[in-house]
Amino acid sequence: MRSIPVLSDLTAESLADFLRALPGVDAVGLEARAADLGTRSIKTSSKSWAIDTIIKLIDLTTLEGADTPGKVRTLVSKALVPDARDLTTPRVAAVCVYGDMVAIAVEALGDMHGDPDQGKVSVAAVATAFPSGRSSLAIKIADTQEAVAAGADEIDMVIDRGAFLAGDWWTVFQQIVAVKEACRRADGTHAHLKVILETGELVTYDNVRKASWLAMLAGGDFIKTSTGKVAPAATLPVTLLMLEAVRDWYAATGQRIGVKPAGGIKTTKDAIKYLVVVAETVGEEWLVPHLFRFGASSLLNDVLLQRQKLASGHYSSADYVTLD
């Protein structure tokens, strides 16, 4: 890997040169490795750990036009107490809502609003004309600033895929930089910025690699696969490719960047495959809320069901990755 350019030194030309010089993706090899990792076994003794880890890494999400304050409060209640029958069940990492619902979520969380690495629950807000990303930069910045002012801990922004696919990488880069600055709070701290690539619209693995590096170069704290509104959403090969980019970034800079697959991950069995891919690609140290998330609305229900089965001894190996 070539040396990583400094953000302040980048120009449209140097950014393009860097992205064009990235090695092409061996699609067959990538998919074969993802398929192999997806069949790796976990030890029977690790099932409970895997289930609780998945719960701790979920961004519990509602992103519908029909969302109401009542629905958001219900979502927060589920985030805080996922299983009222078993209060040992861990909390999720965050609730993810539209910007106009941030204040509702913050109020509902009360004293439990905070750092998920410390057992509390963050509030993530989608912004920048989610899910299309098609608005002026001024609107994207205002959208972000409003959510941060309302108490959002994390901003999930969407890139302008039209500009990216047209080869206007500099515009996409500048917009991420501007949105990152809009995440700044009055006290000088920043809300974490998750950059949604919408990989289902990027067409090729090479584009996913380029977009991942572009987002990291621009200052993204996380790279995220999808909005969940476009098919395909998260896939194992795409997530593996993004994790490899994060791994290489860390090797070159010493900075850890998070990854968030979102959309389409609905079962415990599938989620465990992602845990294996993370552990095998970047290491288990990434399996913490500030470095890995699942964006999901229905995954939690299946994970809780499997947790209950495990506690009662009525689980089936078919519910998991092949077990030792």
Backbone hydrogen bonds, N-H to C=O, Kabsch-Sander energy under -0.5 kcal/mol:
donor,donor_aa,acceptor,acceptor_aa,energy
9,D,6,V,-1.5
10,L,6,V,-0.8
10,L,7,L,-1.2
15,L,11,T,-2.7
16,A,12,A,-2.0
17,D,13,E,-2.5
18,F,14,S,-2.2
19,L,15,L,-2.6
20,R,16,A,-2.6
21,A,17,D,-1.4
22,L,18,F,-0.5
22,L,19,L,-1.0
27,A,25,V,-1.3
30,L,26,D,-2.9
31,E,27,A,-2.6
32,A,28,V,-2.1
33,R,29,G,-2.4
34,A,30,L,-2.5
35,A,31,E,-2.3
36,D,32,A,-2.3
37,L,33,R,-2.7
38,G,34,A,-2.0
39,T,36,D,-1.3
40,R,37,L,-1.2
42,I,322,T,-1.0
46,S,43,K,-2.1
47,K,44,T,-1.4
50,A,46,S,-2.8
51,I,47,K,-2.5
52,D,48,S,-2.3
53,T,49,W,-2.3
54,I,50,A,-2.4
55,I,51,I,-2.0
56,K,52,D,-2.1
57,L,53,T,-1.0
57,L,54,I,-1.0
58,I,55,I,-1.5
59,D,294,F,-3.4
60,L,58,I,-0.8
60,L,94,A,-2.6
61,T,296,A,-1.9
62,T,96,C,-2.1
67,D,64,E,-1.8
72,V,68,T,-2.1
73,R,69,P,-2.4
74,T,70,G,-2.1
75,L,71,K,-2.1
76,V,72,V,-2.4
77,S,73,R,-2.2
78,K,74,T,-2.0
79,A,75,L,-2.1
80,L,76,V,-2.3
81,V,77,S,-2.5
86,D,83,D,-1.8
89,T,86,D,-1.7
92,V,79,A,-1.2
93,A,58,I,-1.4
94,A,58,I,-1.7
95,V,122,S,-2.1
96,C,60,L,-2.6
97,V,95,V,-0.5
97,V,124,A,-2.5
99,G,126,V,-0.7
101,M,98,Y,-2.1
102,V,99,G,-1.3
105,A,101,M,-2.2
106,V,102,V,-2.8
107,E,103,A,-2.3
108,A,104,I,-2.3
109,L,105,A,-2.1
110,G,106,V,-1.7
112,M,109,L,-2.1
113,H,110,G,-1.7
114,G,112,M,-0.6
114,G,121,V,-1.7
118,Q,115,D,-1.7
119,G,116,P,-1.6
120,K,115,D,-2.0
121,V,112,M,-2.6
122,S,93,A,-2.6
124,A,95,V,-3.2
124,A,122,S,-0.5
125,A,154,E,-2.5
126,V,97,V,-1.9
127,A,156,D,-2.2
132,S,129,A,-0.6
133,G,129,A,-3.1
134,R,129,A,-0.6
135,S,133,G,-1.1
140,K,136,S,-2.0
141,I,137,L,-2.7
142,A,138,A,-2.3
143,D,139,I,-2.8
144,T,140,K,-2.0
145,Q,141,I,-2.9
146,E,142,A,-2.4
147,A,143,D,-1.6
148,V,144,T,-2.5
149,A,145,Q,-2.5
150,A,146,E,-1.4
151,G,148,V,-1.3
152,A,147,A,-2.3
153,D,123,V,-2.4
154,E,123,V,-1.7
155,I,192,H,-3.0
156,D,125,A,-2.8
157,M,155,I,-0.8
157,M,194,K,-2.6
158,V,127,A,-0.7
159,I,196,I,-2.0
161,R,159,I,-1.3
164,F,160,D,-2.2
165,L,161,R,-3.0
166,A,162,G,-1.4
167,G,164,F,-1.8
168,D,163,A,-2.5
169,W,167,G,-1.6
172,V,168,D,-1.4
173,F,169,W,-2.7
174,Q,170,W,-2.9
175,Q,171,T,-2.1
176,I,172,V,-2.0
177,V,173,F,-2.4
178,A,174,Q,-2.4
179,V,175,Q,-2.5
180,K,176,I,-2.8
181,E,177,V,-1.9
182,A,178,A,-1.7
183,C,179,V,-0.8
183,C,180,K,-0.8
184,R,181,E,-1.7
185,R,189,T,-3.8
188,G,185,R,-1.8
191,A,183,C,-2.3
192,H,153,D,-2.3
194,K,155,I,-3.4
194,K,192,H,-0.6
195,V,193,L,-0.5
195,V,222,F,-2.2
196,I,157,M,-3.8
196,I,194,K,-0.7
197,L,195,V,-0.6
197,L,224,K,-2.8
198,E,225,T,-0.7
199,T,225,T,-2.4
201,E,198,E,-2.2
202,L,199,T,-0.9
203,V,199,T,-0.5
204,T,202,L,-2.4
208,V,204,T,-1.6
209,R,205,Y,-2.5
210,K,206,D,-2.4
211,A,207,N,-3.0
212,S,208,V,-2.3
213,W,209,R,-2.2
214,L,210,K,-2.6
215,A,211,A,-2.4
216,M,212,S,-1.9
217,L,213,W,-2.8
218,A,214,L,-1.8
219,G,216,M,-1.3
220,G,215,A,-2.6
221,D,193,L,-1.9
222,F,193,L,-1.8
223,I,258,G,-2.2
224,K,195,V,-3.0
225,T,260,K,-2.2
234,A,262,A,-0.9
234,A,263,G,-1.3
239,T,235,T,-2.3
240,L,236,L,-2.6
241,L,237,P,-2.4
242,M,238,V,-2.2
243,L,239,T,-2.5
244,E,240,L,-2.3
245,A,241,L,-1.7
246,V,242,M,-2.2
247,R,243,L,-2.7
248,D,244,E,-2.3
249,W,245,A,-2.3
250,Y,246,V,-2.4
251,A,247,R,-2.2
252,A,248,D,-1.7
253,T,249,W,-2.5
254,G,250,Y,-2.4
257,I,255,Q,-0.5
258,G,221,D,-2.8
259,V,291,L,-1.8
260,K,223,I,-2.2
263,G,295,G,-1.9
266,K,264,G,-0.9
271,A,267,T,-2.4
272,I,268,T,-2.6
273,K,269,K,-1.2
274,Y,270,D,-1.3
275,L,271,A,-1.8
276,V,272,I,-2.3
277,V,273,K,-2.2
278,V,274,Y,-2.5
279,A,275,L,-2.7
280,E,276,V,-2.5
281,T,277,V,-1.4
282,V,278,V,-2.6
283,G,278,V,-1.7
286,W,283,G,-2.0
287,L,284,E,-2.0
288,V,286,W,-1.9
291,L,288,V,-2.4
292,F,288,V,-1.8
293,R,259,V,-1.7
294,F,57,L,-2.7
295,G,261,P,-2.5
295,G,293,R,-0.5
296,A,59,D,-1.8
296,A,294,F,-0.7
301,N,298,S,-0.7
302,D,298,S,-1.0
303,V,299,L,-2.3
304,L,300,L,-2.6
305,L,301,N,-1.8
306,Q,302,D,-2.4
307,R,303,V,-2.2
308,Q,304,L,-2.3
309,K,305,L,-2.3
310,L,306,Q,-2.5
311,A,307,R,-2.2
312,S,308,Q,-1.8
313,G,309,K,-1.1
314,H,309,K,-2.0
315,Y,309,K,-0.7
319,D,316,S,-2.1
320,Y,317,S,-1.6
324,D,42,I,-1.5
